[in-house]
Amino acid sequence: RWNYRRACKFTLFTFWRNAFQVLMIFYYTFCCGFSGTVLFEDWIRLSFNFLCSFPIMATGCFDQDLMDTTALQNPSTYIFGREGRD
C-alpha cells in the first residue's frame, strides 16, 4: 500500500512539475514573438529539477498512512486507491 501511494504521488508531482515548466516556456515563446530566445538557461532548468526533487524524496521517505500491521490485516484498504477514492 505504501509503495502504491508513493508511486502515485511521485508520478503526479513529476508530471505537474514538468508541465509547469513547459507551459512557462510555451507562453514565453508567444510573448517574444517566436524569436527563439530562451526563457531559462540550461543550468537553471537543471537546478529547478534538482531542487524540486527534494519534496518528493521526503514524501517517499516519510509517507505512511497506515501502520504496516494494519495494512497487512486489512487488504480491503487497497481498494480505495484503485477506485480513485484516495
Biopython code that builds the backbone (N, CA, C, O; Angstrom):
import numpy as np
from Bio.PDB.StructureBuilder import StructureBuilder

atoms = [
    (1, "ARG", "N", (0.826, -1.186, 0.000)),
    (1, "ARG", "CA", (0.000, 0.000, 0.000)),
    (1, "ARG", "C", (0.874, 1.253, 0.000)),
    (1, "ARG", "O", (0.577, 2.209, -0.717)),
    (2, "TRP", "N", (1.927, 1.263, 0.780)),
    (2, "TRP", "CA", (2.764, 2.459, 0.838)),
    (2, "TRP", "C", (3.401, 2.743, -0.509)),
    (2, "TRP", "O", (3.395, 3.880, -0.981)),
    (3, "ASN", "N", (3.953, 1.700, -1.129)),
    (3, "ASN", "CA", (4.616, 1.908, -2.413)),
    (3, "ASN", "C", (3.636, 2.327, -3.489)),
    (3, "ASN", "O", (3.980, 3.114, -4.370)),
    (4, "TYR", "N", (2.424, 1.813, -3.429)),
    (4, "TYR", "CA", (1.388, 2.212, -4.379)),
    (4, "TYR", "C", (1.112, 3.706, -4.257)),
    (4, "TYR", "O", (1.089, 4.415, -5.263)),
    (5, "ARG", "N", (0.905, 4.181, -3.052)),
    (5, "ARG", "CA", (0.613, 5.605, -2.838)),
    (5, "ARG", "C", (1.820, 6.477, -3.205)),
    (5, "ARG", "O", (1.668, 7.544, -3.799)),
    (6, "ARG", "N", (2.997, 6.014, -2.848)),
    (6, "ARG", "CA", (4.200, 6.791, -3.159)),
    (6, "ARG", "C", (4.418, 6.895, -4.659)),
    (6, "ARG", "O", (4.789, 7.958, -5.156)),
    (7, "ALA", "N", (4.194, 5.814, -5.382)),
    (7, "ALA", "CA", (4.362, 5.841, -6.838)),
    (7, "ALA", "C", (3.354, 6.782, -7.479)),
    (7, "ALA", "O", (3.682, 7.488, -8.432)),
    (8, "CYS", "N", (2.142, 6.798, -6.968)),
    (8, "CYS", "CA", (1.123, 7.711, -7.497)),
    (8, "CYS", "C", (1.498, 9.167, -7.242)),
    (8, "CYS", "O", (1.383, 10.011, -8.132)),
    (9, "LYS", "N", (1.945, 9.454, -6.024)),
    (9, "LYS", "CA", (2.342, 10.826, -5.698)),
    (9, "LYS", "C", (3.555, 11.254, -6.510)),
    (9, "LYS", "O", (3.618, 12.391, -6.978)),
    (10, "PHE", "N", (4.520, 10.353, -6.680)),
    (10, "PHE", "CA", (5.710, 10.661, -7.467)),
    (10, "PHE", "C", (5.342, 10.972, -8.914)),
    (10, "PHE", "O", (5.849, 11.930, -9.496)),
    (11, "THR", "N", (4.462, 10.164, -9.491)),
    (11, "THR", "CA", (4.056, 10.371, -10.880)),
    (11, "THR", "C", (3.338, 11.702, -11.051)),
    (11, "THR", "O", (3.631, 12.451, -11.983)),
    (12, "LEU", "N", (2.406, 11.998, -10.166)),
    (12, "LEU", "CA", (1.678, 13.261, -10.263)),
    (12, "LEU", "C", (2.591, 14.459, -10.044)),
    (12, "LEU", "O", (2.517, 15.439, -10.785)),
    (13, "PHE", "N", (3.439, 14.390, -9.046)),
    (13, "PHE", "CA", (4.334, 15.508, -8.764)),
    (13, "PHE", "C", (5.275, 15.768, -9.932)),
    (13, "PHE", "O", (5.478, 16.918, -10.321)),
    (14, "THR", "N", (5.852, 14.708, -10.493)),
    (14, "THR", "CA", (6.772, 14.868, -11.611)),
    (14, "THR", "C", (6.061, 15.423, -12.831)),
    (14, "THR", "O", (6.604, 16.283, -13.525)),
    (15, "PHE", "N", (4.858, 14.947, -13.101)),
    (15, "PHE", "CA", (4.103, 15.443, -14.250)),
    (15, "PHE", "C", (3.808, 16.927, -14.113)),
    (15, "PHE", "O", (4.081, 17.693, -15.037)),
    (16, "TRP", "N", (3.254, 17.352, -12.978)),
    (16, "TRP", "CA", (2.877, 18.751, -12.818)),
    (16, "TRP", "C", (4.090, 19.668, -12.700)),
    (16, "TRP", "O", (4.037, 20.820, -13.129)),
    (17, "ARG", "N", (5.176, 19.172, -12.126)),
    (17, "ARG", "CA", (6.393, 19.983, -12.062)),
    (17, "ARG", "C", (6.905, 20.284, -13.464)),
    (17, "ARG", "O", (7.221, 21.432, -13.779)),
    (18, "ASN", "N", (6.987, 19.268, -14.297)),
    (18, "ASN", "CA", (7.478, 19.471, -15.660)),
    (18, "ASN", "C", (6.460, 20.182, -16.530)),
    (18, "ASN", "O", (6.841, 20.955, -17.410)),
    (19, "ALA", "N", (5.169, 19.941, -16.309)),
    (19, "ALA", "CA", (4.135, 20.648, -17.077)),
    (19, "ALA", "C", (4.197, 22.148, -16.790)),
    (19, "ALA", "O", (4.057, 22.963, -17.702)),
    (20, "PHE", "N", (4.405, 22.508, -15.536)),
    (20, "PHE", "CA", (4.519, 23.923, -15.178)),
    (20, "PHE", "C", (5.700, 24.579, -15.890)),
    (20, "PHE", "O", (5.584, 25.689, -16.409)),
    (21, "GLN", "N", (6.811, 23.898, -15.909)),
    (21, "GLN", "CA", (8.000, 24.439, -16.558)),
    (21, "GLN", "C", (7.794, 24.573, -18.068)),
    (21, "GLN", "O", (8.162, 25.591, -18.656)),
    (22, "VAL", "N", (7.216, 23.568, -18.688)),
    (22, "VAL", "CA", (6.997, 23.608, -20.135)),
    (22, "VAL", "C", (5.969, 24.669, -20.503)),
    (22, "VAL", "O", (6.132, 25.357, -21.510)),
    (23, "LEU", "N", (4.914, 24.814, -19.706)),
    (23, "LEU", "CA", (3.907, 25.830, -20.014)),
    (23, "LEU", "C", (4.465, 27.245, -19.883)),
    (23, "LEU", "O", (4.071, 28.132, -20.640)),
    (24, "MET", "N", (5.365, 27.467, -18.946)),
    (24, "MET", "CA", (6.006, 28.786, -18.856)),
    (24, "MET", "C", (6.834, 29.069, -20.105)),
    (24, "MET", "O", (6.786, 30.173, -20.647)),
    (25, "ILE", "N", (7.588, 28.081, -20.560)),
    (25, "ILE", "CA", (8.406, 28.259, -21.759)),
    (25, "ILE", "C", (7.515, 28.438, -22.983)),
    (25, "ILE", "O", (7.816, 29.257, -23.852)),
    (26, "PHE", "N", (6.425, 27.684, -23.060)),
    (26, "PHE", "CA", (5.491, 27.791, -24.178)),
    (26, "PHE", "C", (4.861, 29.179, -24.231)),
    (26, "PHE", "O", (4.762, 29.776, -25.303)),
    (27, "TYR", "N", (4.434, 29.694, -23.080)),
    (27, "TYR", "CA", (3.851, 31.032, -23.013)),
    (27, "TYR", "C", (4.880, 32.093, -23.397)),
    (27, "TYR", "O", (4.548, 33.065, -24.075)),
    (28, "TYR", "N", (6.108, 31.910, -22.973)),
    (28, "TYR", "CA", (7.161, 32.870, -23.278)),
    (28, "TYR", "C", (7.428, 32.947, -24.774)),
    (28, "TYR", "O", (7.758, 34.018, -25.285)),
    (29, "THR", "N", (7.292, 31.839, -25.481)),
    (29, "THR", "CA", (7.527, 31.863, -26.934)),
    (29, "THR", "C", (6.516, 32.757, -27.628)),
    (29, "THR", "O", (6.857, 33.444, -28.592)),
    (30, "PHE", "N", (5.279, 32.759, -27.154)),
    (30, "PHE", "CA", (4.284, 33.661, -27.738)),
    (30, "PHE", "C", (4.601, 35.112, -27.412)),
    (30, "PHE", "O", (4.442, 35.993, -28.257)),
    (31, "CYS", "N", (5.050, 35.361, -26.179)),
    (31, "CYS", "CA", (5.340, 36.732, -25.757)),
    (31, "CYS", "C", (6.518, 37.336, -26.513)),
    (31, "CYS", "O", (6.525, 38.538, -26.776)),
    (32, "CYS", "N", (7.499, 36.536, -26.862)),
    (32, "CYS", "CA", (8.674, 37.078, -27.540)),
    (32, "CYS", "C", (8.568, 36.927, -29.065)),
    (32, "CYS", "O", (9.543, 37.152, -29.781)),
    (33, "GLY", "N", (7.391, 36.548, -29.553)),
    (33, "GLY", "CA", (7.160, 36.524, -30.990)),
    (33, "GLY", "C", (7.890, 35.407, -31.719)),
    (33, "GLY", "O", (8.310, 35.601, -32.860)),
    (34, "PHE", "N", (8.052, 34.265, -31.108)),
    (34, "PHE", "CA", (8.700, 33.099, -31.713)),
    (34, "PHE", "C", (10.117, 33.410, -32.209)),
    (34, "PHE", "O", (10.547, 32.905, -33.245)),
    (35, "SER", "N", (10.837, 34.251, -31.450)),
    (35, "SER", "CA", (12.166, 34.675, -31.882)),
    (35, "SER", "C", (13.248, 33.635, -31.580)),
    (35, "SER", "O", (14.351, 33.716, -32.122)),
    (36, "GLY", "N", (12.947, 32.683, -30.742)),
    (36, "GLY", "CA", (13.928, 31.653, -30.407)),
    (36, "GLY", "C", (14.760, 31.980, -29.183)),
    (36, "GLY", "O", (15.676, 31.231, -28.846)),
    (37, "THR", "N", (14.461, 33.080, -28.511)),
    (37, "THR", "CA", (15.201, 33.395, -27.288)),
    (37, "THR", "C", (14.760, 32.444, -26.173)),
    (37, "THR", "O", (13.624, 31.973, -26.142)),
    (38, "VAL", "N", (15.678, 32.186, -25.279)),
    (38, "VAL", "CA", (15.404, 31.228, -24.212)),
    (38, "VAL", "C", (14.952, 31.948, -22.952)),
    (38, "VAL", "O", (15.493, 32.995, -22.596)),
    (39, "LEU", "N", (13.971, 31.387, -22.291)),
    (39, "LEU", "CA", (13.496, 31.952, -21.034)),
    (39, "LEU", "C", (14.443, 31.604, -19.899)),
    (39, "LEU", "O", (14.761, 32.452, -19.065)),
    (40, "PHE", "N", (14.890, 30.367, -19.868)),
    (40, "PHE", "CA", (15.799, 29.894, -18.826)),
    (40, "PHE", "C", (17.046, 29.320, -19.467)),
    (40, "PHE", "O", (16.987, 28.678, -20.516)),
    (41, "GLU", "N", (18.164, 29.557, -18.827)),
    (41, "GLU", "CA", (19.386, 28.887, -19.253)),
    (41, "GLU", "C", (19.290, 27.420, -18.858)),
    (41, "GLU", "O", (18.482, 27.050, -18.006)),
    (42, "ASP", "N", (20.115, 26.591, -19.480)),
    (42, "ASP", "CA", (20.043, 25.154, -19.207)),
    (42, "ASP", "C", (20.348, 24.820, -17.752)),
    (42, "ASP", "O", (19.712, 23.937, -17.176)),
    (43, "TRP", "N", (21.305, 25.508, -17.153)),
    (43, "TRP", "CA", (21.659, 25.191, -15.778)),
    (43, "TRP", "C", (20.528, 25.550, -14.809)),
    (43, "TRP", "O", (20.393, 24.931, -13.753)),
    (44, "ILE", "N", (19.719, 26.546, -15.167)),
    (44, "ILE", "CA", (18.585, 26.908, -14.305)),
    (44, "ILE", "C", (17.510, 25.829, -14.370)),
    (44, "ILE", "O", (16.918, 25.481, -13.349)),
    (45, "ARG", "N", (17.257, 25.301, -15.559)),
    (45, "ARG", "CA", (16.266, 24.229, -15.688)),
    (45, "ARG", "C", (16.720, 22.966, -14.953)),
    (45, "ARG", "O", (15.909, 22.280, -14.331)),
    (46, "LEU", "N", (18.011, 22.666, -15.029)),
    (46, "LEU", "CA", (18.527, 21.502, -14.305)),
    (46, "LEU", "C", (18.456, 21.724, -12.794)),
    (46, "LEU", "O", (18.138, 20.801, -12.043)),
    (47, "SER", "N", (18.748, 22.934, -12.353)),
    (47, "SER", "CA", (18.662, 23.241, -10.922)),
    (47, "SER", "C", (17.221, 23.155, -10.437)),
    (47, "SER", "O", (16.964, 22.695, -9.325)),
    (48, "PHE", "N", (16.277, 23.598, -11.275)),
    (48, "PHE", "CA", (14.860, 23.516, -10.925)),
    (48, "PHE", "C", (14.452, 22.069, -10.685)),
    (48, "PHE", "O", (13.785, 21.770, -9.695)),
    (49, "ASN", "N", (14.842, 21.176, -11.573)),
    (49, "ASN", "CA", (14.504, 19.768, -11.412)),
    (49, "ASN", "C", (15.210, 19.155, -10.207)),
    (49, "ASN", "O", (14.628, 18.330, -9.503)),
    (50, "PHE", "N", (16.452, 19.547, -9.967)),
    (50, "PHE", "CA", (17.196, 19.015, -8.822)),
    (50, "PHE", "C", (16.580, 19.478, -7.504)),
    (50, "PHE", "O", (16.351, 18.666, -6.607)),
    (51, "LEU", "N", (16.313, 20.773, -7.382)),
    (51, "LEU", "CA", (15.772, 21.310, -6.132)),
    (51, "LEU", "C", (14.345, 20.849, -5.874)),
    (51, "LEU", "O", (13.957, 20.640, -4.725)),
    (52, "CYS", "N", (13.564, 20.690, -6.935)),
    (52, "CYS", "CA", (12.179, 20.248, -6.754)),
    (52, "CYS", "C", (12.069, 18.753, -6.508)),
    (52, "CYS", "O", (10.973, 18.244, -6.273)),
    (53, "SER", "N", (13.187, 18.044, -6.559)),
    (53, "SER", "CA", (13.129, 16.614, -6.263)),
    (53, "SER", "C", (13.178, 16.348, -4.757)),
    (53, "SER", "O", (12.839, 15.248, -4.322)),
    (54, "PHE", "N", (13.587, 17.321, -3.960)),
    (54, "PHE", "CA", (13.659, 17.122, -2.505)),
    (54, "PHE", "C", (12.295, 16.891, -1.857)),
    (54, "PHE", "O", (12.184, 16.000, -1.015)),
    (55, "PRO", "N", (11.251, 17.650, -2.208)),
    (55, "PRO", "CA", (9.954, 17.373, -1.572)),
    (55, "PRO", "C", (9.426, 15.969, -1.860)),
    (55, "PRO", "O", (8.850, 15.335, -0.977)),
    (56, "ILE", "N", (9.613, 15.489, -3.060)),
    (56, "ILE", "CA", (9.095, 14.166, -3.378)),
    (56, "ILE", "C", (9.946, 13.074, -2.727)),
    (56, "ILE", "O", (9.431, 12.004, -2.402)),
    (57, "MET", "N", (11.235, 13.331, -2.534)),
    (57, "MET", "CA", (12.056, 12.365, -1.804)),
    (57, "MET", "C", (11.640, 12.307, -0.334)),
    (57, "MET", "O", (11.603, 11.230, 0.261)),
    (58, "ALA", "N", (11.331, 13.457, 0.247)),
    (58, "ALA", "CA", (10.874, 13.481, 1.642)),
    (58, "ALA", "C", (9.531, 12.765, 1.773)),
    (58, "ALA", "O", (9.298, 12.052, 2.749)),
    (59, "THR", "N", (8.656, 12.954, 0.797)),
    (59, "THR", "CA", (7.375, 12.257, 0.810)),
    (59, "THR", "C", (7.584, 10.754, 0.717)),
    (59, "THR", "O", (6.920, 9.985, 1.414)),
    (60, "GLY", "N", (8.494, 10.341, -0.132)),
    (60, "GLY", "CA", (8.770, 8.914, -0.275)),
    (60, "GLY", "C", (9.353, 8.298, 0.986)),
    (60, "GLY", "O", (9.113, 7.124, 1.269)),
    (61, "CYS", "N", (10.106, 9.066, 1.737)),
    (61, "CYS", "CA", (10.721, 8.527, 2.956)),
    (61, "CYS", "C", (9.756, 8.476, 4.136)),
    (61, "CYS", "O", (9.812, 7.548, 4.943)),
    (62, "PHE", "N", (8.876, 9.461, 4.241)),
    (62, "PHE", "CA", (8.100, 9.599, 5.464)),
    (62, "PHE", "C", (6.606, 9.344, 5.318)),
    (62, "PHE", "O", (5.894, 9.379, 6.322)),
    (63, "ASP", "N", (6.106, 9.093, 4.130)),
    (63, "ASP", "CA", (4.664, 8.943, 3.932)),
    (63, "ASP", "C", (4.214, 7.527, 4.292)),
    (63, "ASP", "O", (4.515, 6.570, 3.579)),
    (64, "GLN", "N", (3.502, 7.409, 5.388)),
    (64, "GLN", "CA", (2.925, 6.133, 5.817)),
    (64, "GLN", "C", (1.559, 6.444, 6.413)),
    (64, "GLN", "O", (1.463, 6.937, 7.537)),
    (65, "ASP", "N", (0.506, 6.156, 5.657)),
    (65, "ASP", "CA", (-0.822, 6.487, 6.143)),
    (65, "ASP", "C", (-1.369, 5.455, 7.128)),
    (65, "ASP", "O", (-2.191, 5.781, 7.984)),
    (66, "LEU", "N", (-0.912, 4.221, 7.003)),
    (66, "LEU", "CA", (-1.326, 3.165, 7.924)),
    (66, "LEU", "C", (-0.094, 2.455, 8.468)),
    (66, "LEU", "O", (0.963, 2.442, 7.837)),
    (67, "MET", "N", (-0.248, 1.871, 9.637)),
    (67, "MET", "CA", (0.836, 1.045, 10.161)),
    (67, "MET", "C", (0.930, -0.216, 9.299)),
    (67, "MET", "O", (-0.065, -0.628, 8.702)),
    (68, "ASP", "N", (2.092, -0.820, 9.230)),
    (68, "ASP", "CA", (2.269, -1.996, 8.380)),
    (68, "ASP", "C", (1.385, -3.159, 8.812)),
    (68, "ASP", "O", (0.881, -3.897, 7.965)),
    (69, "THR", "N", (1.193, -3.332, 10.108)),
    (69, "THR", "CA", (0.333, -4.431, 10.571)),
    (69, "THR", "C", (-1.124, -4.202, 10.165)),
    (69, "THR", "O", (-1.823, -5.147, 9.802)),
    (70, "THR", "N", (-1.580, -2.954, 10.226)),
    (70, "THR", "CA", (-2.957, -2.641, 9.834)),
    (70, "THR", "C", (-3.162, -2.882, 8.351)),
    (70, "THR", "O", (-4.188, -3.430, 7.949)),
    (71, "ALA", "N", (-2.212, -2.484, 7.539)),
    (71, "ALA", "CA", (-2.334, -2.677, 6.093)),
    (71, "ALA", "C", (-2.340, -4.152, 5.720)),
    (71, "ALA", "O", (-3.064, -4.564, 4.814)),
    (72, "LEU", "N", (-1.536, -4.947, 6.416)),
    (72, "LEU", "CA", (-1.500, -6.381, 6.121)),
    (72, "LEU", "C", (-2.749, -7.113, 6.624)),
    (72, "LEU", "O", (-3.181, -8.088, 6.009)),
    (73, "GLN", "N", (-3.319, -6.659, 7.716)),
    (73, "GLN", "CA", (-4.504, -7.313, 8.259)),
    (73, "GLN", "C", (-5.780, -6.941, 7.503)),
    (73, "GLN", "O", (-6.757, -7.689, 7.535)),
    (74, "ASN", "N", (-5.778, -5.793, 6.825)),
    (74, "ASN", "CA", (-6.971, -5.314, 6.114)),
    (74, "ASN", "C", (-6.657, -5.095, 4.637)),
    (74, "ASN", "O", (-6.370, -3.968, 4.234)),
    (75, "PRO", "N", (-6.705, -6.138, 3.830)),
    (75, "PRO", "CA", (-6.399, -5.961, 2.404)),
    (75, "PRO", "C", (-7.429, -5.108, 1.674)),
    (75, "PRO", "O", (-7.183, -4.662, 0.553)),
    (76, "SER", "N", (-8.572, -4.881, 2.299)),
    (76, "SER", "CA", (-9.589, -4.044, 1.639)),
    (76, "SER", "C", (-9.158, -2.581, 1.553)),
    (76, "SER", "O", (-9.768, -1.804, 0.818)),
    (77, "THR", "N", (-8.125, -2.198, 2.286)),
    (77, "THR", "CA", (-7.664, -0.806, 2.210)),
    (77, "THR", "C", (-7.030, -0.483, 0.861)),
    (77, "THR", "O", (-6.886, 0.689, 0.513)),
    (78, "TYR", "N", (-6.653, -1.503, 0.102)),
    (78, "TYR", "CA", (-6.065, -1.271, -1.217)),
    (78, "TYR", "C", (-7.114, -0.851, -2.238)),
    (78, "TYR", "O", (-6.771, -0.283, -3.275)),
    (79, "ILE", "N", (-8.373, -1.118, -1.963)),
    (79, "ILE", "CA", (-9.444, -0.813, -2.908)),
    (79, "ILE", "C", (-9.583, 0.694, -3.112)),
    (79, "ILE", "O", (-9.914, 1.140, -4.211)),
    (80, "PHE", "N", (-9.339, 1.470, -2.082)),
    (80, "PHE", "CA", (-9.524, 2.912, -2.170)),
    (80, "PHE", "C", (-8.667, 3.538, -3.263)),
    (80, "PHE", "O", (-9.133, 4.410, -3.995)),
    (81, "GLY", "N", (-7.441, 3.106, -3.374)),
    (81, "GLY", "CA", (-6.553, 3.650, -4.403)),
    (81, "GLY", "C", (-6.944, 3.237, -5.801)),
    (81, "GLY", "O", (-6.882, 4.045, -6.728)),
    (82, "ARG", "N", (-7.345, 1.991, -5.967)),
    (82, "ARG", "CA", (-7.727, 1.507, -7.287)),
    (82, "ARG", "C", (-8.981, 2.163, -7.812)),
    (82, "ARG", "O", (-9.120, 2.378, -9.016)),
    (83, "GLU", "N", (-9.902, 2.484, -6.907)),
    (83, "GLU", "CA", (-11.163, 3.091, -7.319)),
    (83, "GLU", "C", (-11.104, 4.613, -7.316)),
    (83, "GLU", "O", (-12.112, 5.262, -7.598)),
    (84, "GLY", "N", (-9.968, 5.190, -7.009)),
    (84, "GLY", "CA", (-9.807, 6.640, -7.037)),
    (84, "GLY", "C", (-10.442, 7.363, -5.871)),
    (84, "GLY", "O", (-10.722, 8.557, -5.976)),
    (85, "ARG", "N", (-10.677, 6.684, -4.770)),
    (85, "ARG", "CA", (-11.272, 7.325, -3.595)),
    (85, "ARG", "C", (-10.214, 7.738, -2.585)),
    (85, "ARG", "O", (-10.547, 8.079, -1.450)),
    (86, "ASP", "N", (-8.997, 7.714, -2.959)),
    (86, "ASP", "CA", (-7.906, 8.025, -2.034)),
    (86, "ASP", "C", (-7.559, 9.484, -2.093)),
    (86, "ASP", "O", (-6.661, 9.935, -1.382)),
]
sb = StructureBuilder()
sb.init_structure("model")
sb.init_model(0)
sb.init_chain("A")
sb.init_seg("    ")
for serial, (resi, resn, name, xyz) in enumerate(atoms, 1):
    if name == "N":
        sb.init_residue(resn, " ", resi, " ")
    sb.init_atom(name, np.array(xyz, "f"), 0.0, 1.0, " ", f" {name:<3s}", serial, name[0])
structure = sb.get_structure()
